[in-house]
Amino acid sequence: MALNCGIVGLPNVGKSTIFSALSRAPAEAANYPFCTINPNIGIAQLNDKRLDKLNEIFKPKRLVPATVEFIDIAGLVKGASKGEGLGNQFLGHIREVGIITQVVRCWEDADIVHVNGKVDPENDMEVINIELALADLETLKKSTDRAERALKIQNAAEKKTAAITLAALAKIETALQNGRAARSVPLDETERESLRESNFITLKPQLYVCNTDEEGARAAAAGKPNAYIEAVMRRSKAEGVPFVVICGKFEAELAGIESALEKAEFLSELGLKESGLEALVRAANKLLGFITFFTAGADECRAWTARQGWTAPQAAGVIHSDFQKGFIKAEVYSFDDIVKYESEAKIKEAGKYRLEGKDYVVCDGDIMFFKFNV
C-alpha cells in the first residue's frame, strides 16, 4: 500500500513547484491561476536510512524503497463548491486521495500574483476549508436522502444501518454548516464506518504545508518562524492538524542533487536535518498511523508500508494476497537486532529470531519472512 497525498490550496501558492520537487515528476507551473487543469500524478521514493543499512549488511542485488503517491490538484478559489474556477471538477479529484496536504503561501514576492491580491495565510486557509465543507454539505444531502430511503425498506439490518448513518450525518451537519471539517466532530468507529461510502472530503486526514522562501525556512528551523508561518501554526494547533514547513524553491534545487553528501551539506545551509519530502511523509505517516516493515536477503531488500495495529497476515497481504490467504507463520526480528548482531545467524544464536503466528501485531522496523501455502 502506498501513501496517497493530494496537494491542494489556492492558485499560485507553489503546489506544482512542490509537487515537482517531491516527486521529480514534471508539473506545469506558471505565474497565473489554473495553470494546472488535470491533476498531475507522481511517485516519490522514500529515503529511509534503515534501508540503506540493510543494503550495507545484505548487499542485495536490488534495493526497493517504499513510495508515496503525490497528486497535484488544481488551485481552488472561493466559490469552488459552486463550480467557480472549475471547482466541481477539482473537488472530484480530492475525493480520491487518502490524505489532504493543504499548501499555504508564507512568503512575499511582488512578481508572483496572489489570487486575492495579498498574502494572508489565515484567510487562504479559511477559504479552502470552507469550500471543502460546503462541498461536503452537498454530499451530505445526497447521503441523507439515500439513508432515509433505506429506512423504508422492510429489512431490519438495513434499517439499523440507515439509522446509524442518519445519526452520524446529523452530527457532522452542524459543523459543515459552520465551515468546520467533519473530522472535528467526535464519531465512534461504527458511525465513521457508516459514512465511508459517502467519501466526505473533510473526514480525510489533513496537514498544512507552509511554503516559504529560504529566509523563512532558515528562520523556522532556528525556532523563529515568520509571522505567516506563525499564523499557520496557530490555526494548525486550534484544529489539531499537523503542519510542516517547506521551501519549494529549495526543494526543487535539492531534488536535482544526486550525491547524499552534497544533499546533506545543502540542507545544513538552511539548518535542516531532513528534506521537505522526509518531513512531509513522516508527518503524513504519523497522521495515518502507517509503519514500515522490511523484507531482506541477498536478492532484495525492500521497505513496505502497513497500518499500525495490523497483524502478520495483514502485512503479508501488502506483498501479495496469496501470502495473506495462505499465511502459516512469520519469521521475525527487529532492525535494531540486525544492526547489533550484523547477521541472521548471530541473531538466532542470541535467541532474537522469532516465529510469530496469525495474532502477531507488526511493529515498525520489523524484518519479516512469511511462510504460506495456497
C-alpha positions as CSV (number, residue, x, y, z in Angstrom):
1,M,0.0,0.0,0.0
2,A,1.4,3.4,-0.9
3,L,0.8,6.7,0.9
4,N,-1.5,8.8,-1.2
5,C,-1.3,12.6,-0.8
6,G,-3.5,15.1,-2.6
7,I,-1.8,18.6,-2.8
8,V,-4.4,21.4,-2.6
9,G,-4.5,25.1,-2.0
10,L,-5.3,28.4,-3.7
11,P,-3.8,29.1,-7.1
12,N,-0.2,30.4,-7.1
13,V,0.8,29.1,-3.7
14,G,3.5,26.8,-5.1
15,K,1.7,23.5,-5.2
16,S,3.1,22.4,-8.6
17,T,6.6,23.5,-7.7
18,I,6.5,21.4,-4.5
19,F,4.9,18.5,-6.4
20,S,7.7,18.5,-9.0
21,A,10.4,18.8,-6.3
22,L,8.9,16.0,-4.2
23,S,8.1,13.5,-7.0
24,R,10.7,14.6,-9.5
25,A,7.8,14.5,-12.0
26,P,7.2,17.5,-14.3
27,A,4.2,19.5,-13.4
28,E,3.1,22.7,-15.2
29,A,3.8,25.7,-13.1
30,A,3.2,29.3,-14.1
31,N,2.5,32.8,-12.6
32,Y,-1.2,32.7,-13.3
33,P,-4.2,30.9,-11.8
34,F,-5.4,27.5,-13.0
35,C,-2.3,26.6,-15.0
36,T,-2.9,23.1,-13.7
37,I,-6.2,21.8,-15.0
38,N,-5.9,18.0,-14.8
39,P,-4.3,16.5,-11.7
40,N,-0.6,15.7,-12.0
41,I,0.4,12.3,-10.5
42,G,3.9,11.5,-9.4
43,I,5.5,8.7,-7.4
44,A,8.3,9.5,-4.9
45,Q,10.7,7.0,-3.4
46,L,11.2,7.5,0.3
47,N,14.6,7.9,1.8
48,D,14.8,5.5,4.8
49,K,18.2,5.3,6.4
50,R,17.3,1.8,7.8
51,L,17.0,0.5,4.2
52,D,20.5,1.9,3.5
53,K,21.8,0.0,6.5
54,L,20.2,-3.2,5.3
55,N,21.9,-2.6,1.9
56,E,25.3,-2.5,3.7
57,I,24.6,-5.7,5.6
58,F,23.0,-7.9,2.9
59,K,24.5,-6.4,-0.2
60,P,21.4,-7.4,-2.2
61,K,21.0,-7.4,-6.0
62,R,18.1,-4.9,-5.7
63,L,17.1,-2.3,-3.2
64,V,13.4,-1.2,-3.2
65,P,12.3,1.7,-1.0
66,A,8.7,2.5,-0.1
67,T,6.9,5.0,-2.2
68,V,4.4,7.8,-1.8
69,E,2.0,9.0,-4.5
70,F,1.5,12.7,-4.8
71,I,-1.4,14.2,-6.7
72,D,-1.2,17.9,-7.6
73,I,-4.8,19.1,-7.7
74,A,-5.5,22.4,-9.4
75,G,-6.0,25.6,-7.3
76,L,-9.3,26.1,-5.5
77,V,-10.9,29.5,-5.1
78,K,-13.8,31.0,-3.2
79,G,-17.0,29.6,-4.8
80,A,-15.3,26.3,-5.9
81,S,-18.1,24.3,-4.2
82,K,-20.5,26.0,-6.6
83,G,-18.3,25.4,-9.7
84,E,-16.1,28.6,-9.6
85,G,-12.7,28.1,-11.3
86,L,-13.7,24.6,-12.5
87,G,-14.2,23.9,-8.8
88,N,-16.6,20.9,-9.2
89,Q,-14.0,19.1,-11.3
90,F,-11.2,19.8,-8.9
91,L,-13.2,18.8,-5.8
92,G,-13.9,15.5,-7.5
93,H,-10.2,14.8,-7.7
94,I,-9.8,15.5,-4.0
95,R,-12.3,12.8,-3.1
96,E,-9.9,10.1,-4.5
97,V,-6.9,10.8,-2.2
98,G,-6.1,9.3,1.2
99,I,-4.8,12.4,2.9
100,I,-5.1,16.1,2.1
101,T,-2.0,18.3,2.2
102,Q,-3.0,21.9,2.0
103,V,-0.2,24.2,0.8
104,V,-0.3,27.7,2.3
105,R,1.7,30.6,0.9
106,C,4.0,32.0,3.6
107,W,6.3,34.3,1.6
108,E,6.2,37.7,-0.1
109,D,7.1,38.1,-3.8
110,A,5.7,41.1,-5.8
111,D,6.4,39.2,-9.0
112,I,4.2,36.2,-8.2
113,V,0.5,37.1,-8.3
114,H,-1.7,36.2,-5.3
115,V,-5.2,35.4,-6.3
116,N,-6.7,37.6,-3.6
117,G,-4.2,40.4,-4.0
118,K,-2.2,39.9,-0.8
119,V,-0.5,37.2,1.2
120,D,-2.8,36.2,4.1
121,P,-2.4,32.6,5.3
122,E,-5.3,32.7,7.7
123,N,-7.7,33.9,5.1
124,D,-6.3,31.5,2.5
125,M,-6.8,28.5,4.8
126,E,-10.3,29.7,5.7
127,V,-11.3,29.9,2.0
128,I,-10.1,26.4,1.3
129,N,-11.6,24.8,4.4
130,I,-15.0,26.5,3.9
131,E,-15.1,25.4,0.2
132,L,-14.3,21.8,1.2
133,A,-17.0,21.9,4.0
134,L,-19.6,23.4,1.5
135,A,-18.8,20.6,-1.0
136,D,-19.4,18.1,1.8
137,L,-22.8,19.6,2.6
138,E,-23.9,18.7,-1.0
139,T,-22.6,15.2,-0.4
140,L,-24.5,15.1,3.0
141,K,-27.8,16.0,1.3
142,K,-27.4,13.1,-1.1
143,S,-26.3,10.7,1.6
144,T,-29.2,11.7,3.8
145,D,-31.7,11.1,1.0
146,R,-30.2,7.6,0.5
147,A,-30.4,6.7,4.2
148,E,-34.0,7.9,4.5
149,R,-35.0,5.8,1.5
150,A,-33.2,2.8,3.1
151,L,-35.3,3.3,6.3
152,K,-38.4,2.5,4.3
153,I,-37.1,-0.9,3.3
154,Q,-38.6,-3.8,5.3
155,N,-35.2,-5.2,6.2
156,A,-34.2,-4.9,9.9
157,A,-30.5,-5.0,9.2
158,E,-30.6,-2.3,6.5
159,K,-32.9,-0.1,8.6
160,K,-30.5,-0.4,11.5
161,T,-27.6,0.6,9.3
162,A,-29.5,3.5,7.9
163,A,-30.4,4.8,11.3
164,I,-26.8,4.8,12.4
165,T,-25.9,6.6,9.2
166,L,-28.6,9.3,9.7
167,A,-27.4,9.9,13.3
168,A,-23.8,10.3,12.1
169,L,-24.9,12.6,9.3
170,A,-26.8,14.8,11.8
171,K,-23.7,15.0,14.0
172,I,-21.5,16.4,11.2
173,E,-24.1,18.6,9.5
174,T,-23.8,21.5,12.0
175,A,-20.0,21.5,11.7
176,L,-20.2,21.6,7.9
177,Q,-22.8,24.4,8.0
178,N,-20.3,26.5,10.1
179,G,-17.4,25.8,7.7
180,R,-15.8,23.3,10.0
181,A,-14.4,19.9,8.9
182,A,-16.4,16.7,9.6
183,R,-13.2,15.3,11.2
184,S,-13.6,17.9,14.0
185,V,-16.8,16.0,15.2
186,P,-16.3,13.1,17.6
187,L,-17.5,9.9,15.9
188,D,-17.3,6.3,17.1
189,E,-16.0,3.6,14.8
190,T,-19.4,2.4,13.9
191,E,-20.5,5.9,12.9
192,R,-17.3,6.5,11.0
193,E,-17.7,3.3,9.1
194,S,-21.3,4.2,8.2
195,L,-20.0,7.3,6.4
196,R,-17.3,5.6,4.5
197,E,-19.2,5.2,1.2
198,S,-20.2,8.9,1.3
199,N,-16.5,9.8,0.9
200,F,-16.6,13.1,2.7
201,I,-13.6,15.2,1.9
202,T,-13.3,16.8,5.3
203,L,-13.3,13.4,7.1
204,K,-10.0,12.7,5.4
205,P,-6.9,13.4,7.5
206,Q,-5.3,16.8,6.6
207,L,-2.0,18.5,7.2
208,Y,-0.8,22.0,6.4
209,V,2.3,22.7,4.3
210,C,3.8,26.2,4.9
211,N,5.5,27.0,1.6
212,T,8.1,29.7,2.3
213,D,11.3,31.2,0.9
214,E,14.8,30.3,2.0
215,E,14.9,33.0,4.6
216,G,11.6,31.8,6.1
217,A,12.8,28.1,6.1
218,R,16.0,29.1,7.9
219,A,14.2,31.1,10.5
220,A,11.7,28.3,11.1
221,A,14.5,25.8,11.5
222,A,16.1,28.1,14.1
223,G,12.8,28.3,16.0
224,K,11.9,31.8,14.9
225,P,9.2,31.4,12.3
226,N,8.0,34.4,10.4
227,A,4.5,35.9,11.0
228,Y,3.0,34.0,8.1
229,I,4.2,30.6,9.4
230,E,3.1,31.6,12.9
231,A,-0.4,32.2,11.6
232,V,-0.5,28.6,10.1
233,M,0.9,27.2,13.4
234,R,-1.9,28.9,15.4
235,R,-4.6,27.5,13.1
236,S,-3.0,24.1,13.0
237,K,-2.9,24.0,16.8
238,A,-6.5,25.1,17.1
239,E,-7.7,22.4,14.6
240,G,-5.4,19.7,15.9
241,V,-3.9,19.4,12.4
242,P,-0.2,18.9,11.9
243,F,2.0,21.2,9.8
244,V,5.4,21.1,8.1
245,V,7.5,24.0,6.7
246,I,8.9,23.6,3.2
247,C,10.8,25.9,0.9
248,G,9.5,24.8,-2.5
249,K,12.3,26.6,-4.4
250,F,14.9,25.0,-2.2
251,E,13.3,21.5,-2.5
252,A,13.4,21.9,-6.3
253,E,17.1,22.5,-6.2
254,L,17.7,19.7,-3.7
255,A,15.9,17.2,-5.9
256,G,18.5,17.8,-8.6
257,I,21.4,16.7,-6.4
258,E,22.3,13.0,-6.6
259,S,25.2,12.9,-4.0
260,A,24.0,12.1,-0.5
261,L,26.9,14.1,0.9
262,E,26.1,17.2,-1.2
263,K,22.5,16.9,-0.2
264,A,23.4,16.9,3.5
265,E,25.7,19.9,3.0
266,F,22.9,21.7,1.1
267,L,20.4,21.0,3.8
268,S,22.8,22.2,6.5
269,E,23.0,25.6,4.8
270,L,19.4,26.2,5.9
271,G,19.9,24.5,9.2
272,L,17.8,21.5,8.2
273,K,18.4,17.8,9.1
274,E,15.9,16.4,6.6
275,S,14.3,17.4,3.3
276,G,10.8,18.7,3.0
277,L,9.8,15.3,1.5
278,E,11.0,13.5,4.5
279,A,9.3,15.9,6.9
280,L,6.0,15.7,5.0
281,V,6.0,12.0,4.7
282,R,6.9,11.5,8.3
283,A,4.0,13.7,9.4
284,A,1.6,12.0,7.0
285,N,2.6,8.5,8.1
286,K,2.1,9.5,11.8
287,L,-1.2,11.1,11.0
288,L,-2.4,8.0,9.1
289,G,-0.9,5.5,11.6
290,F,1.4,4.0,9.0
291,I,4.5,2.0,9.9
292,T,7.3,0.4,7.8
293,F,8.4,-3.2,7.8
294,F,11.1,-4.8,5.7
295,T,12.0,-8.0,3.8
296,A,15.7,-8.6,3.4
297,G,18.0,-11.0,1.7
298,A,20.7,-11.5,-0.9
299,D,18.3,-11.0,-3.8
300,E,16.4,-7.9,-2.5
301,C,15.9,-5.6,0.5
302,R,12.6,-3.8,0.4
303,A,10.6,-1.4,2.6
304,W,6.8,-2.0,2.9
305,T,4.1,0.2,4.3
306,A,1.5,-1.2,6.7
307,R,-1.0,0.3,9.1
308,Q,-0.2,0.4,12.8
309,G,-2.0,-2.4,14.6
310,W,-2.0,-4.8,11.6
311,T,-1.4,-8.4,12.2
312,A,1.2,-10.5,10.4
313,P,-1.3,-11.9,7.8
314,Q,-2.5,-8.4,7.0
315,A,1.1,-7.2,6.5
316,A,1.8,-10.3,4.3
317,G,-1.2,-9.2,2.2
318,V,0.7,-6.0,1.3
319,I,3.2,-8.1,-0.5
320,H,0.7,-10.5,-2.2
321,S,-2.9,-11.5,-1.5
322,D,-1.8,-15.2,-1.5
323,F,0.6,-14.5,1.3
324,Q,-2.3,-13.4,3.5
325,K,-4.8,-16.1,2.3
326,G,-2.4,-19.0,2.9
327,F,-0.5,-17.5,5.9
328,I,1.2,-20.1,8.1
329,K,3.7,-18.1,10.2
330,A,6.2,-15.3,10.0
331,E,9.9,-15.3,10.9
332,V,10.6,-12.0,12.6
333,Y,13.5,-10.0,14.0
334,S,13.9,-6.3,14.5
335,F,16.0,-3.8,12.6
336,D,17.9,-3.0,15.8
337,D,18.8,-6.6,16.1
338,I,20.4,-6.8,12.7
339,V,22.3,-3.6,13.4
340,K,23.6,-5.1,16.7
341,Y,24.4,-8.6,15.5
342,E,25.0,-7.9,11.8
343,S,23.8,-11.3,10.6
344,E,20.7,-13.5,10.9
345,A,22.9,-16.4,12.1
346,K,24.1,-14.3,15.1
347,I,20.5,-13.1,15.7
348,K,19.5,-16.8,16.0
349,E,22.4,-17.5,18.3
350,A,21.2,-14.7,20.6
351,G,17.7,-16.0,20.7
352,K,16.2,-12.9,19.0
353,Y,14.9,-14.7,15.9
354,R,11.2,-15.4,16.4
355,L,8.4,-17.4,14.9
356,E,5.1,-15.5,15.0
357,G,1.6,-16.6,14.2
358,K,-1.6,-15.0,12.9
359,D,-2.2,-12.8,16.0
360,Y,1.2,-11.2,16.0
361,V,1.0,-7.4,15.6
362,V,3.6,-6.0,13.3
363,C,6.0,-3.4,14.7
364,D,7.7,-0.5,12.9
365,G,11.1,-1.7,11.8
366,D,10.3,-5.4,11.8
367,I,12.2,-7.6,9.3
368,M,9.9,-10.4,8.2
369,F,9.9,-13.6,6.2
370,F,6.5,-15.0,5.5
371,K,5.6,-18.7,5.1
372,F,2.4,-19.5,3.3
373,N,0.5,-22.3,1.5
374,V,-2.3,-21.9,-1.0
